[in-house]
Amino acid sequence: MQSIFAMHQTQSDRIDSQEKFLENSLRVLHDLYLLMLSALIEVHKTEERFLEKSAQKHLATAAEKNPNKRFIENPILIALSESTDLNKQIAERKLNNWDLHSDYINLMLTELKSSDVYQNYMSLETVDFEAHKDLVAFLFADVIVPNDKVYEYLEDFKMTWADDFPVVNTHIIKELKALKPTVLTNGFKVSKLYKMQKDEGFGVELFRKTILNEKQFYKFYENKTPNWDIDRIAEVDVILLNMAICELTKFPSIPVKVTLNEYVEIAKEYSTPNSSKFINGVLDALVQEFKTSNQLPKTGRGLL
């Protein structure tokens, strides 16, 4: 959507250059995923180093010499820190942001240690896998993700990450909450965020087909908005309608319901307050028309 909007704003017809930008945006989406996971590792390592340094002080207190190590012994954080797969990808992509900006990690750690959730976790008599997992999920969802300074830094570092942030973080939260005890023996494996290789090709194909067929798609709905001035429809809504029509008519393997739900949700996130209702109404009418005129080339059981 952002790539099509950019072409409209610049009135550019250079599809190839915008495709390259889109391809790069999809690739760095995975970088953000790795970087957010690495924040968990760095918070863990920072606390580990702090405890070691405190214990070695010349006048270390009894508490410093014999600290509560529950957090640094959290098996899920250890599994992340020791993940060959994760560390290899972080190294290959040279994602050393937290090494260069350790102040952000210190902020996260300080906020975590001041929370009631952390204090309760550290004071439990016994801790099972679920309790360890809940603490890690809390650290990510309630400490790292909402941190405004971290968000501002990442947005400045990569412009496209502002839109990627919710997608990546939601994926990681679900991933953490779904972890099973087998991760402790099998190790943590990096997921392919939304099957990146397949989605990268799909995103570029959707972009190109939408751009090349915009005039045709526009004709489908220009007379189906009796309560809306067609010239005053938000540009984002026009783009979303064109993309949805492209999916409906040019991508046989995508179920109709998936397309409808997806674009209504995108409208809620990116467009005007009434856009989702407008888009839902127009698409519902078009789907019925496409079915009647046999313009929904869907293949596979349950796709209609």
C-alpha positions as CSV (number, residue, x, y, z in Angstrom):
1,M,0.0,0.0,0.0
2,Q,2.8,2.5,1.0
3,S,4.6,1.8,-2.3
4,I,1.5,2.5,-4.4
5,F,0.7,5.6,-2.3
6,A,4.3,6.9,-2.9
7,M,3.9,6.5,-6.7
8,H,0.6,8.4,-6.6
9,Q,2.1,11.2,-4.5
10,T,5.2,11.6,-6.8
11,Q,3.1,11.0,-9.9
12,S,5.9,8.6,-10.9
13,D,5.5,5.8,-13.5
14,R,8.7,4.1,-12.6
15,I,7.4,0.7,-11.4
16,D,10.8,-1.0,-11.4
17,S,12.4,1.5,-8.9
18,Q,9.4,1.3,-6.6
19,E,9.5,-2.5,-6.8
20,K,13.1,-2.5,-5.6
21,F,12.1,-0.3,-2.7
22,L,9.3,-2.7,-1.9
23,E,11.5,-5.7,-2.1
24,N,14.0,-4.1,0.3
25,S,11.2,-3.2,2.7
26,L,10.1,-6.8,2.9
27,R,13.7,-8.0,3.5
28,V,14.3,-5.5,6.4
29,L,11.1,-6.6,8.0
30,H,12.9,-9.8,8.9
31,D,15.8,-7.7,10.2
32,L,13.4,-5.9,12.6
33,Y,12.1,-9.3,13.8
34,L,15.7,-10.4,14.6
35,L,16.6,-7.1,16.2
36,M,13.5,-7.2,18.5
37,L,14.4,-10.8,19.6
38,S,18.0,-9.8,20.2
39,A,16.7,-7.1,22.6
40,L,15.6,-10.0,24.9
41,I,19.1,-11.5,24.7
42,E,20.8,-8.3,25.4
43,V,18.7,-7.5,28.5
44,H,19.5,-10.9,29.8
45,K,23.3,-10.5,29.1
46,T,23.4,-7.1,30.7
47,E,21.9,-8.3,33.9
48,E,24.3,-11.2,33.9
49,R,27.3,-8.9,33.5
50,F,25.9,-6.6,36.2
51,L,25.6,-9.4,38.8
52,E,29.1,-10.7,38.0
53,K,30.6,-7.3,38.3
54,S,28.8,-6.5,41.6
55,A,30.0,-9.8,43.1
56,Q,33.6,-8.9,42.3
57,K,33.5,-5.6,44.0
58,H,36.1,-5.2,46.8
59,L,33.4,-4.3,49.4
60,A,30.6,-6.4,47.9
61,T,27.6,-6.9,50.2
62,A,26.3,-10.4,51.1
63,A,23.4,-9.8,48.6
64,E,25.9,-8.9,45.9
65,K,28.1,-11.9,46.6
66,N,25.1,-14.3,46.6
67,P,22.4,-12.6,44.4
68,N,19.1,-14.0,43.3
69,K,19.9,-15.5,39.9
70,R,16.4,-16.5,38.8
71,F,16.2,-14.0,36.0
72,I,19.6,-14.8,34.5
73,E,18.9,-18.5,34.9
74,N,15.5,-18.2,33.1
75,P,15.7,-21.2,30.7
76,I,13.8,-19.4,27.9
77,L,16.2,-16.5,27.9
78,I,19.1,-18.9,27.9
79,A,17.6,-20.8,25.0
80,L,17.3,-17.5,23.0
81,S,20.9,-16.5,24.0
82,E,22.3,-19.9,23.0
83,S,20.2,-20.3,19.8
84,T,22.7,-21.1,17.0
85,D,20.1,-20.2,14.4
86,L,19.2,-16.8,15.9
87,N,22.8,-15.8,16.7
88,K,23.9,-16.8,13.2
89,Q,21.3,-14.7,11.5
90,I,21.9,-11.7,13.7
91,A,25.7,-11.9,12.9
92,E,25.1,-12.4,9.2
93,R,23.0,-9.3,9.0
94,K,25.4,-7.3,11.2
95,L,22.6,-6.3,13.6
96,N,24.7,-4.9,16.4
97,N,22.4,-2.0,17.1
98,W,22.1,-2.8,20.8
99,D,25.9,-3.0,21.2
100,L,26.2,0.5,19.8
101,H,23.2,1.8,21.8
102,S,23.3,0.0,25.1
103,D,21.5,2.8,26.9
104,Y,18.3,1.5,25.4
105,I,18.9,-1.9,26.9
106,N,19.7,-0.4,30.3
107,L,16.3,1.5,30.1
108,M,14.5,-1.8,29.4
109,L,16.3,-3.6,32.3
110,T,15.6,-0.8,34.8
111,E,12.0,-0.7,33.9
112,L,11.7,-4.5,34.1
113,K,13.3,-4.7,37.6
114,S,11.1,-2.0,39.0
115,S,7.9,-3.8,37.9
116,D,5.7,-5.8,40.2
117,V,5.7,-8.7,37.8
118,Y,9.4,-9.0,38.0
119,Q,9.4,-8.7,41.8
120,N,6.8,-11.4,42.1
121,Y,8.6,-13.7,39.7
122,M,11.9,-13.3,41.6
123,S,10.2,-14.0,45.0
124,L,8.3,-17.2,44.0
125,E,9.3,-20.3,45.9
126,T,9.2,-22.5,42.9
127,V,8.9,-21.6,39.2
128,D,7.7,-23.8,36.4
129,F,8.1,-23.4,32.6
130,E,4.9,-21.3,32.3
131,A,6.1,-18.8,34.9
132,H,9.4,-18.4,33.1
133,K,7.6,-18.0,29.8
134,D,5.1,-15.4,31.3
135,L,8.1,-13.3,32.5
136,V,9.7,-13.3,29.1
137,A,6.4,-12.4,27.4
138,F,5.9,-9.6,29.9
139,L,9.4,-8.3,29.3
140,F,8.8,-8.2,25.6
141,A,5.1,-7.1,25.4
142,D,5.0,-4.7,28.4
143,V,8.5,-3.4,28.7
144,I,10.3,-3.4,25.3
145,V,7.5,-2.8,22.9
146,P,5.8,0.2,24.6
147,N,9.1,2.0,25.1
148,D,8.8,5.2,23.2
149,K,12.5,5.9,23.0
150,V,13.1,2.5,21.5
151,Y,10.3,3.0,19.0
152,E,11.7,6.5,18.0
153,Y,15.2,5.1,17.6
154,L,14.0,2.2,15.3
155,E,11.8,4.6,13.3
156,D,14.8,6.9,12.7
157,F,17.0,3.9,11.9
158,K,14.7,2.5,9.2
159,M,11.8,4.6,7.9
160,T,9.7,1.6,6.9
161,W,9.9,0.0,10.4
162,A,7.3,2.4,11.7
163,D,4.6,0.4,9.9
164,D,6.4,-2.9,10.5
165,F,6.6,-2.5,14.2
166,P,3.1,-3.7,15.1
167,V,3.3,-6.7,12.7
168,V,6.6,-7.9,14.0
169,N,5.9,-7.4,17.6
170,T,2.5,-9.1,17.4
171,H,4.2,-12.1,15.7
172,I,6.9,-12.3,18.4
173,I,4.4,-12.1,21.3
174,K,2.4,-15.0,19.8
175,E,5.6,-16.9,19.2
176,L,6.8,-16.5,22.8
177,K,3.4,-17.4,24.3
178,A,3.3,-20.5,22.1
179,L,6.7,-21.8,23.2
180,K,6.7,-25.4,24.6
181,P,9.2,-27.0,27.0
182,T,10.8,-28.7,24.0
183,V,12.5,-25.4,23.1
184,L,14.8,-26.2,26.1
185,T,16.1,-29.4,24.5
186,N,15.6,-28.6,20.7
187,G,16.7,-25.0,20.9
188,F,15.0,-21.9,19.6
189,K,14.5,-21.8,15.8
190,V,14.0,-18.6,14.0
191,S,10.7,-18.5,12.2
192,K,10.2,-17.2,8.7
193,L,8.1,-14.2,9.4
194,Y,4.9,-14.7,7.4
195,K,6.9,-17.1,5.1
196,M,9.1,-14.2,4.0
197,Q,10.3,-15.6,0.7
198,K,6.9,-16.4,-0.5
199,D,5.4,-13.1,0.8
200,E,8.2,-11.1,-0.8
201,G,7.2,-12.4,-4.2
202,F,3.5,-12.0,-3.5
203,G,4.0,-8.4,-2.3
204,V,5.8,-7.4,-5.5
205,E,3.3,-9.2,-7.7
206,L,0.3,-7.6,-6.0
207,F,2.0,-4.2,-6.3
208,R,2.7,-4.6,-10.0
209,K,-0.7,-6.0,-10.9
210,T,-2.5,-3.3,-9.0
211,I,-0.6,-0.5,-10.6
212,L,-1.0,-1.9,-14.1
213,N,-4.8,-2.5,-13.7
214,E,-5.8,0.6,-11.7
215,K,-8.0,2.1,-14.4
216,Q,-9.8,-1.1,-14.9
217,F,-10.4,-1.7,-11.2
218,Y,-11.6,1.9,-10.8
219,K,-14.4,1.3,-13.3
220,F,-15.7,-1.6,-11.2
221,Y,-16.8,0.7,-8.4
222,E,-17.0,4.3,-9.8
223,N,-20.8,3.9,-10.1
224,K,-21.3,1.9,-6.9
225,T,-20.8,4.8,-4.4
226,P,-24.2,6.6,-4.5
227,N,-23.7,8.1,-1.0
228,W,-20.1,9.1,-1.6
229,D,-18.6,11.7,-3.9
230,I,-16.2,9.6,-6.0
231,D,-13.8,12.5,-6.3
232,R,-13.6,13.0,-2.6
233,I,-13.0,9.4,-1.5
234,A,-9.7,9.3,0.4
235,E,-6.8,8.3,-1.8
236,V,-5.9,5.6,0.7
237,D,-9.4,4.1,0.3
238,V,-9.0,4.1,-3.5
239,I,-5.7,2.3,-3.2
240,L,-7.1,-0.3,-0.8
241,L,-10.1,-0.9,-3.1
242,N,-7.8,-1.4,-6.0
243,M,-5.6,-3.8,-4.1
244,A,-8.5,-5.8,-2.8
245,I,-10.0,-6.1,-6.3
246,C,-6.6,-7.2,-7.6
247,E,-6.5,-10.0,-4.9
248,L,-10.1,-11.0,-5.7
249,T,-9.6,-11.2,-9.5
250,K,-5.9,-11.9,-10.0
251,F,-5.0,-14.3,-7.2
252,P,-7.0,-17.5,-7.4
253,S,-5.6,-19.1,-4.3
254,I,-6.6,-16.4,-1.8
255,P,-10.0,-17.0,-0.3
256,V,-12.6,-14.2,-0.7
257,K,-13.2,-13.9,3.0
258,V,-9.5,-13.5,3.7
259,T,-9.3,-10.6,1.3
260,L,-12.4,-8.9,2.6
261,N,-11.4,-9.1,6.2
262,E,-7.8,-8.1,5.5
263,Y,-8.7,-4.8,3.7
264,V,-11.4,-3.8,6.2
265,E,-8.8,-4.2,9.0
266,I,-6.1,-2.2,7.0
267,A,-8.7,0.6,6.5
268,K,-9.3,0.7,10.2
269,E,-5.6,1.1,10.8
270,Y,-4.6,3.5,8.1
271,S,-7.6,5.5,6.8
272,T,-10.5,7.6,8.0
273,P,-13.0,6.6,10.7
274,N,-15.7,5.6,8.2
275,S,-13.4,4.0,5.6
276,S,-13.8,0.4,6.9
277,K,-17.6,0.5,6.5
278,F,-17.3,2.1,3.1
279,I,-14.7,-0.4,1.8
280,N,-16.7,-3.3,3.3
281,G,-19.9,-2.1,1.6
282,V,-18.2,-1.6,-1.8
283,L,-16.3,-4.9,-1.7
284,D,-19.4,-6.9,-0.6
285,A,-21.3,-5.5,-3.6
286,L,-18.5,-6.2,-6.0
287,V,-18.1,-9.8,-4.8
288,Q,-21.7,-10.5,-5.5
289,E,-21.4,-9.0,-8.9
290,F,-18.2,-10.9,-9.6
291,K,-19.8,-14.2,-8.6
292,T,-22.7,-13.5,-11.0
293,S,-20.5,-12.6,-13.9
294,N,-18.0,-15.4,-13.1
295,Q,-15.1,-13.0,-12.4
296,L,-13.9,-14.7,-9.3
297,P,-11.3,-17.2,-10.5
298,K,-10.9,-19.0,-7.1
299,T,-9.5,-22.5,-7.0
300,G,-9.5,-24.9,-4.0
301,R,-12.1,-26.0,-1.5
302,G,-13.8,-23.3,0.5
303,L,-12.3,-20.3,-1.3
304,L,-15.6,-18.7,-2.2
